[in-house]
Every structure is written in structure tokens, then in C-alpha cells.
Amino acid sequence: MFQRLGQALSKTRQRLKAGIEDLILGKKTIDADLIERLEGILLGADLGVRTVQRLLATLHDRLDRRERPDPSRLNTFLKTELLTLLEKKPGRFNAAAAVPFVVMMVGVNGVGKTTTIGKLAHRFKGEGKAVLLVAGDTFRAAAIEQLEVWGQRVHCPVVKHQSGSDPSAVIFDGLSAAKARGMDVVIVDTAGRMHTKFNLMEELKKMKRVMDKALPGSPHETLLILDATTGQNALSQAGRFHEAIGVTGVVLTKLDGTAKGGVVVPITEELGIPVKWVGLGEGMEDLEDFSARDFVEGLFGD
């Protein structure tokens, strides 16, 4: 995991490393000018405005206390502070917390949502769990077909209706089937909608209400799928979805060499949403538990 994550974060790490090395060259202390220039470097790594301001405020505080930190220790300082931020929201995922355990998957088109559903189902199947997929994206016939293909690949049944059907009706039938068949995990697909569309967000809220009606307390996890290559746009998407339906975790996909991997930090720090999984490739096995420590080492490692 550490090695693969390090490779995935290589562009972000190179940008940070080059910027900081240039910044501290010939410097004997961290002064106000250095901090000002550091701000641009950290923002360029998609660490987010609020997170960067917090890091710089801590540095300013040390200057005010006349500590005069050594510039050569700047990487160590950043690693320590970022790890502290990320570990405040651990990404624990306990699929044994309920039976059936219901996972609602949301996200805009093109982020890899259906592929992530297949990978997650494969993971649960490998743990010996009976998994049911629910084709709640009824707006696109292709979405239903794609989910069926993944169902066949990972040997999971799929509950579906015809394209254009009421997605909440599909979900109600899916959860009813899961209870009747004694399934362990239910993964619910939803329409790949733009986070700026009010009526589609209202549909998501309705789907959550239907889940709770069919199986009180569900969904037990609401996972937002985000494309790491979109940087700060991913943060904007996360904010809108979280405000509308209360996201419990993020799956960050396409983290395969992007220069925007730092967006993990503001998602956790600014929105309080833990990153639970990361997609490091297209294969069925390429879904990894998120490790804050491995992530920070991947950002600043050699």
C-alpha cells in the first residue's frame, strides 16, 4: 500500500519537494517572507485554503514565541501537522455493524462510481460476505447494464427495474430482497448527477428516506466517489453532497499519478469527511484502505 500510494502521489510530492527545496535554499531561519512564499506552494498542491491557513498560523505562532524554527525541519513540521489533521477523522469501515449493511454510493458522472462498486463488492465477497447490488441509477440504461456486468464479474445478484423507473422503488425492492435472501451487504448505485442540480439532489434525499423506511437506520454508509484529478472541484462536490445528504466517507479514485492528490487533506479538514478508500488502478484489486500515515509519507517521502 505504501509503495503504490507513493507512486500515485509522485507528481504532488515532486511539486512540493521542489518548491520547498527552492524556498529554504540558503535560509537559516523561517521568517515572514518564507511563510508567505510557502503559502503559494501549499495551495498549488491542492491542500486547500483553510488547511494552509491553519498550517501557516501554527508557524506564525512559533515565530511569535521566538522559536525560530530551522528551515531544514520544515518538511518534518508539515508531515506532523498534516498527520494530526487527517487522523482526527479515521476512516474505519465496519460492514459487520448491521445485517444487511447498506452502502449508498453517490457521485457525478465519470468519477468511476460503477467501477468502485464492483471493486467494493469484490472486496466484501473476498471476506465471505453475501453481496447484493441495487441498480438505483435508472436515468441511464447504460448504468444498469454496467452494473449488471460488474455483478456477473464478481458473482453478485443485481436488483434492477427498467430504465426510467422510479429509483426509490428499485431501492425499496432491493432492500426487501436483501432481507428476504439473508444478504450481508447491499451496495446501492445512484444516478451520476451534477452536484449543482437541485432537483437531482432532492431525489437523493428521497432515496435515503426510502432506505430508512425499508430498513430502519440505513444507509449505514453514504460514500461519495471523487475523481482525484479534479483537485479543488472535488472539494466543491464534496461540500454540496455533504450538505444535501450527509456523506459519511469518501472514495478517491484515479489517484494514479495525479498532481492533485493533496485534495485529500481539505476534504478531511474542512468538511470533516474521512477518506475511507483510494483507487490506485483499474484492476478489481485496486481499491485500498486509506492510511493517513502512508498518505503523508507519500506526500513528503524521498
Phi, psi and omega in degrees: 000313183298316181296315182291322178292323177299319177294320181294330182263013188301318182291318177297318180296317180298319179295314179296312184299313181296318181295316182288321178299317178293324183295318187266358182302120178079359181275139178255347178208162177269113181245181184298323179296317179297318180297321179296318179288327178297326180304314180297322180295315182291321176295323178294339177268011177062035177279351175089145185299311184296317180296316180297317179299322180293317179297316182291326178297322178294319177296316178301320180298321179293323177294318180299329179270011175061031179284333181048066183302148178287126180303329180293345180263008184297317178300317179298317178300312182296317179300315181297314182293317181293321178297319178300318180296314185289328183280354175291335181237077181295143184268050180293142182226109185245090182286357178265005184289339180206156177226116356284151178269121187255127179243121177262126182253126181229161179155161181282167179298142173089003183269354181095030185293311182296320177298320179295322177301315179298317179296319181293319178298317178299320180296312180295321178299322179295339177270005178086015182268146174274121188243136176240134177256141180238122184275076182278354175270086183268358182284336180235122178299325181297327181294320179295317180296318179297320179293322177298319179299316178294322177301319178292320182295321184257006176061050177239136175293151181235126174266127183215160168238182177290155176302136181093356179289166177291117183298328179293328177292321177297317181295316179300315179296322181295315180290326176296318179294321181298318179294317182294326184268356180069038180287151179271321185225137174239126177248119186255119173279150176226167184298139175284092190250152174286136184290351180266358183270111186298312185296327180286326174294323177297326177296321177297319178299318179298318181298321178295320179296321179294320177299316181294327178289316181289324181215093184310133180096349180265157000286147181278337173220137173241104186261129177261126179267125181235142177272116184299334184288348183272355174057235186294338175295327176297322178296319178298316178300314181301318180298316181293314180296318182296319179296323184281315190231357179074075180291136180259345181191161181240141167248118182262115183259169175058031176273067188231048179114003180298151176272008186242021183296341181295349182297343175306320186294307180294332176300317180283314186286313186278326184255346180072025181254122179286143170276122187258329181220154173229138177265121185247016180168186185263347183289160182298334181269356189274051173227118187240146171300138179282132176242118179300318182295315179295324180296312181295319177297323179293330179285325189240000182293171181287000000 
